């Protein structure tokens, strides 16, 4: 994980999802870092290829379109709220942090603020949990190809 990020990940508790190439892709992080800082991002993307690909979607303006649909689609809003509630429940198992009580990540449940978080949750929990994470993954396709993520750290 440290090789992927260029530093050791803060608060990493374990690998929540591995790329098809076998490398860590999403880590589960502690809700409070070692220095005492509250950290609401339970699922953190460590794969540089995935992070870059998600950044491309964010840069394209897709999040505004997603957020607009959230404001007009009751079913989508219910799914997104469920993803938020699941995120909170899973984080509470890792530890209670009053400063971030009720706050998940990625803008949930009212906004679409960070696709990295939403994709991280979708990969860690599987398809059907986070609708926007699922959409982003579908748009990304086989983001780990044509080269294995394991090759990323050794490429020059």
C-alpha positions as CSV (number, residue, x, y, z in Angstrom):
1,X,0.0,0.0,0.0
2,X,2.8,2.4,0.8
3,X,4.4,1.8,-2.6
4,X,1.1,2.7,-4.3
5,X,0.6,5.9,-2.4
6,X,4.3,6.9,-2.1
7,X,3.8,7.0,1.7
8,X,2.4,4.7,4.3
9,X,-1.4,5.0,4.5
10,X,-2.7,6.6,7.6
11,X,-4.9,4.5,9.8
12,X,-5.1,1.5,7.5
13,X,-6.7,-1.5,9.2
14,X,-6.7,-3.9,6.3
15,X,-7.4,-4.4,2.6
16,X,-11.1,-4.1,1.8
17,X,-10.7,-4.9,-1.9
18,X,-7.9,-6.1,-4.2
19,X,-7.5,-5.3,-7.8
20,X,-8.0,-8.2,-10.2
21,X,-4.2,-8.1,-10.5
22,X,-3.9,-8.9,-6.8
23,X,-2.7,-5.6,-5.5
24,X,-4.5,-3.7,-2.7
25,X,-7.0,-1.3,-4.2
26,X,-9.2,-0.1,-1.3
27,X,-8.2,-0.1,2.4
28,X,-10.4,0.1,5.4
29,X,-9.2,2.9,7.7
30,X,-9.7,3.7,11.3
31,X,-12.3,6.4,12.1
32,X,-9.7,8.1,14.3
33,X,-6.0,8.3,13.1
34,X,-3.1,7.6,15.5
35,X,-2.6,11.4,16.0
36,X,-6.2,11.7,17.2
37,X,-7.6,13.2,14.0
38,X,-11.2,12.1,13.2
39,X,-11.1,10.4,9.8
40,X,-14.5,9.7,8.2
41,X,-13.2,8.0,5.0
42,X,-13.6,4.3,6.0
43,X,-12.8,3.1,2.4
44,X,-9.8,4.7,0.9
45,X,-8.7,4.0,-2.7
46,X,-4.9,3.2,-2.8
47,X,-4.6,2.0,-6.4
48,X,-3.0,4.8,-8.4
49,X,-4.6,3.7,-11.7
50,X,-8.1,3.6,-10.2
51,X,-7.6,6.9,-8.4
52,X,-6.5,8.6,-11.6
53,X,-9.4,7.1,-13.6
54,X,-11.9,8.3,-11.0
55,X,-10.3,11.7,-11.1
56,X,-11.0,11.8,-14.8
57,X,-14.7,11.2,-14.2
58,X,-14.7,13.9,-11.5
59,X,-13.1,16.3,-13.9
60,X,-15.7,15.7,-16.5
61,X,-18.5,17.2,-14.5
62,X,-20.4,13.9,-14.0
63,X,-20.8,14.6,-10.3
64,X,-23.1,17.6,-11.1
65,X,-25.2,15.4,-13.3
66,X,-25.4,12.7,-10.5
67,X,-26.3,15.3,-7.9
68,X,-29.0,16.7,-10.1
69,X,-30.5,13.2,-10.5
70,X,-30.3,12.8,-6.8
71,X,-32.5,15.9,-6.4
72,X,-35.3,14.6,-8.6
73,X,-35.3,10.8,-8.2
74,X,-36.8,9.5,-5.0
75,X,-35.7,5.9,-5.6
76,X,-32.1,7.0,-6.2
77,X,-32.2,9.2,-3.2
78,X,-33.4,6.3,-1.0
79,X,-30.6,4.0,-2.4
80,X,-28.0,6.7,-1.7
81,X,-29.3,7.2,1.9
82,X,-29.1,3.5,2.5
83,X,-25.5,3.5,1.3
84,X,-24.8,6.4,3.7
85,X,-26.5,4.5,6.6
86,X,-24.5,1.3,5.8
87,X,-21.3,3.4,5.7
88,X,-22.0,4.8,9.2
89,X,-22.9,1.4,10.6
90,X,-19.7,-0.2,9.2
91,X,-17.6,2.6,10.6
92,X,-19.2,2.4,14.0
93,X,-18.0,-1.2,14.3
94,X,-14.5,0.1,13.9
95,X,-14.9,2.7,16.6
96,X,-17.1,5.6,17.8
97,X,-15.9,9.1,17.0
98,X,-18.3,11.7,18.3
99,X,-16.9,14.5,16.1
100,X,-18.0,12.7,12.9
101,X,-21.2,11.1,14.3
102,X,-23.7,11.0,11.5
103,X,-21.2,12.1,8.9
104,X,-20.3,9.5,6.3
105,X,-18.1,10.6,3.4
106,X,-18.3,11.5,-0.3
107,X,-21.1,14.0,0.3
108,X,-23.6,11.3,1.3
109,X,-26.5,11.4,1.7
110,X,-27.4,14.8,0.2
111,X,-24.5,15.5,-2.3
112,X,-22.1,13.8,-4.6
113,X,-18.8,15.3,-3.5
114,X,-16.1,12.6,-3.9
115,X,-16.4,9.7,-6.3
116,X,-13.2,8.1,-4.8
117,X,-15.1,7.4,-1.6
118,X,-18.2,6.2,-3.4
119,X,-16.2,3.8,-5.6
120,X,-14.3,2.7,-2.5
121,X,-17.5,1.7,-0.8
122,X,-18.9,0.1,-4.0
123,X,-15.7,-2.1,-4.3
124,X,-15.5,-2.9,-0.6
125,X,-19.2,-3.8,-0.2
126,X,-20.0,-5.1,-3.7
127,X,-22.4,-4.1,-6.4
128,X,-25.8,-2.8,-5.4
129,X,-24.8,-0.8,-2.3
130,X,-23.7,2.6,-3.6
131,X,-25.5,3.6,-6.8
132,X,-23.1,6.3,-7.8
133,X,-20.1,4.1,-6.9
134,X,-21.6,1.4,-9.1
135,X,-22.2,3.9,-12.0
136,X,-18.6,5.2,-11.8
137,X,-17.2,1.7,-11.9
138,X,-19.4,0.8,-14.9
139,X,-18.1,3.9,-16.7
140,X,-14.5,3.0,-15.8
141,X,-14.7,-0.5,-17.3
142,X,-11.5,-2.5,-16.9
143,X,-9.5,0.3,-15.4
144,X,-6.6,-2.0,-14.4
145,X,-5.8,-2.9,-18.0
146,X,-3.8,-3.0,-20.2
147,X,-1.1,-3.2,-17.6
148,X,-1.3,-4.8,-14.2
149,X,-1.5,-2.3,-11.3
150,X,1.5,-4.2,-9.8
151,X,3.6,-2.8,-12.6
152,X,2.7,0.8,-11.7
153,X,5.4,1.2,-9.0
154,X,8.2,-0.1,-11.2
155,X,7.3,1.8,-14.4
156,X,9.5,4.7,-15.5
